[in-house]
Amino acid sequence: MSYRTFVKRDRNFFLNLITTAVTHPHLRQTHAQIILNGFKSDLSTITKLIQKLSDLGSISYATQICSSFPNPDLFLYNVIIRAYSRNNHHSNSLWVYRQLRHNTSLVPDSFTYAFVISAASKLNCHNLGDKLGLTLHGHAIVGGVGLDLFVGSAVVDMYLNFGNVGYAHKMFDEMPEPDTVLCNTMISGSVKNGCFDEAVLVFKDMLSRGTRMDSTSFAAVLTVVAELQELKVGMAVESLSVKVGFHGHVHAVTGFISLYAKCGDMITARRLFEEIEFPDIIAYNAMISGFTCNREMANAVDVFKQVMGLQHRVNSSTIVGLIPVFYPFGHLILTGTIHSFSLKSNLISKTSVATALITSYSRLNEIDSARKLFDECPDKSLAAWNAMISGYAQNGLTDNAITLFQEMQKFKIAPNPTTITSILSACAQLGAFSLGKRVHDLASREGFESNVYVSTALIDMYAKCGSIQEARQVFDTITEKNPVTWNAMISGYGLHGLAHEAVKIFNKMVDLKVPLTGVTFVSVLYACSHTGLVTEGEEIFNKMVQDHGFKPLPEHYACMVDLYGRSGELQKALTFINNMPVDPGPETWGALLSACKTHKNTDLARLASAKLFELDPENVGYHVLLSNIHTADKNYHEAASVRQVVRNQKLVKTPGCTLIEVNKIPHVFTSGQRFHDQTDAIYAMLDRLMGKMKEAGFQTDTVTALHDVEDEEKELMVNVHSEKLAIAFGLLNTETGSEIRIMKNLRVCIDCHEFTKFVSKVTERVIVVRDANRFHHFEDGKCSCGDYW
């Protein structure tokens, strides 16, 4: 009988064996040999084995070994904390950390805190992770490693993952010498949270500090520059990358492909792509996304087919790039096809894919499909919540947007600047002033006020909710204004009839050489037209064309016709239309028709309405306007004919409604409404008001009421318009002397305008009315519009 000789191995043998192992069974066999050779309690060998098991995803087996190890040191604790986190067992990482703190005499070091904070940042429960993260950050500070670079990077990454951009920036600013990793973390995290300007500032800070840059630095900042479409800045970054030797790196080249694509230069993007010898899936994704955002969907689909043919593994970024998010119109079938492919390939489980599809469906007005997909998402990311809230807001479903935002708050999901911007837009549309104020407070607490998109949305919200002074206060606090910020302030002044202030802001833009846009000119011309600044409006329009090289769009022409029409220069408005180099559209003829009503020009009204019925036959508003013009001219037969056409074509007029917010609760009134809890008190208040106002000289204007009813009935008809009910409700439910704010979905009629002037006088109240066109500030019997609306 022969016996095999047992050869005892040393520690280095097993360390090398563990390093070269590539499978789980290989490691199990190695572990058996480790035990056989007496190294089962050898700290360095077991630590190395656990590390390798973690790398191969064998976390359960690694846990078994660790639990039976007699006296683990701090290094082994750090290894297992990191191992759990890397294998998506983040709560287990936290459990091991607690064991370390409570059941041993070991003192956590910078690696311990970095690993456990990283684990906390990846917890699915956002609120729990946020609270734990704050606690762990506190532990690190108490432990004396709060400003350690490794810990600092983990803390910054955690705050950015939870959308707490303000905390992340504060931590970043406290770091004495931020390194490349920390700066890259700050740039990429800011991008994920939509804070593009902040990301650029961090990159500039890297340059000024002389911080070493790597390919990730360039890839991260190029993402920002591409999103901002700052081609000149991008070209400067490209020059810098050549200088430091990173231009040929595939990550950097892919970033430049995205840059040129987002800036509309697909020729350069394609040339860069073709220079890559072996493009990876990331480079292909950049090309697909580039073609998509440039509306070249056929080319995008062709590249996607190439990827499938080359058997590259399609990932979530591939699908997101293919979804026509930016220009989905006409691509509903393609969106549905991509949705089906995502379901079959299980890529729909990736929140980025679901979010992109939600956005595309929302922009296609397929809001039910968007909501169904949102509800089916098992793990809703912040981006998914933002997409759905924004979708509701963009489709005019402001109540749904606000309700979803409130639901998001109940789940303790922290917003980011995109969330705040979307919900402020909804508040602006709805005139929800008190909610807008609360959102402003939330933005302040989260540190978002410095974000130019948030501050611009605040200007828009305050202006559209009737507080132009607060809009200006926000505007004055912004240090880095973009063109949209300036436009929002000009537009706000225009809405409130403060044309001189609007022109001042416009002139300041010109003096400071702020880039002007088409919206800039629409906003300032609108302001001029609503205040009768004809000379100033003409001058600005001429400069737009001659000095600034803008080709007027239909909305610019419509503003000029409105400018002339409101001032009573109807023939000049018609001459302007006849001299236009393009065919006038509904906006232009609509402006003329509205002016004809104001100045009672029936002949021109017939001409304008004939054009409008041809260009936009289903718009009932033009028929109503023409009918009112004939009624005011006492041409009742023609008025009845127009109304008969409306009935024959089954056109439906948008019903008038008025919103008033009292004690943070919105109340909506419709004309003649009698189902409110305070109906009797409201109508009694109206009767008392009418009595006082008639004593003061008020007379009901019944010109546009139906002609075939008695005068007394006409008066009753106009007395129950929705804004009158809302004002009466406001007088009943607000403190004496306080301001009343209401919002109407249609243009306020002459009678209600006079009514509100008299109410402001007899009640000594300031009443702010937002109608479909502008704001009216009533005080002491006068309106800020000067009866020019």
C-alpha angles and dihedrals in degrees: 000000000000126000126210111237114241111227113200114220127212130232095264091056091058094042089056091045091053091048093054096043114114104176138053095239090053090055093047090054090048090051090053090053091047090056092045091052094049099252098115089110096039105121100208094045095048092044090053091048093051091049091053094045088052091051090054093047096250093133096146092057090044089053092053092053093046094049091055095047109110106215114010116191127218092268091057091048089052091049094053093043089053092042093056092048094048089052093050095254092124097155089055089055089056091047091054089048090054090049089052093051099041106031103038139050091229118122116224115240133203092280092053092053094043092052097044094044088051089052092050091051090060099051112126092222099079097194094048092046092048093052094044090048091054090048093049091048087054090050090052092051092049089047089057097244099095092116096041109127094230092050092041092056091051092048093048091047090050095052091046091050089055092046094247093137093161093057091045092054092046091053092045092051091051093057108101097211113012111201131213095273093050093047091048090050091051094048097046093042092050089052092052089053093049093249096133098156091052090052091054090050091055090051090050088049089054089054095048093046092046091236112173113255128210134188090275090058091055094043091051097048092043088058088057095046090047092052091049090044090226098157095172091053089046092052089051089052089049090054090049092050090053090050094053094039103251101108093097094050110113093229092053093045090051088052090053090049089055091046096054092041093052089048091054099253101124092158092065091040091054091047091053091047092052090052090064107094096204109016114202127215090271091059091047089049090053090054093047091049091045094054091045096052089048091054092248094131095158090058091045091053091047092055089047089054089050089054091051091047093051088051093236109163106257111223136189092272090057091056094042089053091051096049108097094233098149099044107016096152111122092012102090092119091049090049090051091048092051088048090054092047090050091053093050093047092042089236088125086079088069106092092216090061094046091047093051091049091048089053093048094048091048092053090049087055089245089131095155091056089048093051093046090054091046092052090049093055106108094198109031112202122210087252090058092052089048092050093052095044091047090047092055092046093049091050092052093251092130095156090057091048092052093044091052091048090052089049089051090053091051088057088053092238108161113229126228128211091276091057092048093048093050096048092046087054089054091048090050093052093046097039089235096163100169093049089047089054091050091050089050089054090049091050089051092051092049092048095243099126091093090059106103093216092053093046091048090051088050091054090050093046095050092045093050092044091056102258104113091161092060090046089056092047090056091045092053093051094056111100097185108043121182124204091265090058092054091045091052091054093047090048091048092053089048092053090053095047093248096134096157090058090046091053090048091055090046092051090048089053089054093047092050090046092237107170109262121219136194088260090056091060094043090052097049094042089050089053091050093048093052093052102037098250093150098158093047091047093051091049093050093047092051092048090049090060103032105032103027099033097231120157105221117244125211091267092056092052090047090053091054093049088048090049093055094037097052090049090054097252094128097154090051088051090052092048089051090052092049091051096049113122090221132049109273113245134209092281092060098044090042091057090051093048091051090051090050090058092049093049097033098238104157097175095057089041090061091051094047094044092049089056092046095049087053096046100036108015096166096056104106092188092075091052091050091049093051091046090053091049091054091045092052087050088051089241092137095165092059091044091053090048091055091049090049090055088053091052094045092051090044091233115168123214116223105253115239117246135170130206125208125178118214122177089351091302118116119224121192122203130191128197112285092003114172104167100083120115090242098041096128093048092047094053091044089054090050090053092050091048093049090052093052093043095050088053086054091051104268117153124188113244107224098164096116097039117107109290097215097069131078120274092246091054090047089056092051090050095057093038092070099052110141097250091056091053091048093050091049090050090049092052090052096048107036132071118273110267095016122129120263120212124191134171125210125193094215135049110281112252124235093253094051090046091055091042092055092048091055093044090054088054101045094042096037090229133139108232121192116198125188112195130175092283111031150328126287119200109199120196133157093350096310134102126218090230091065087228087296107124 
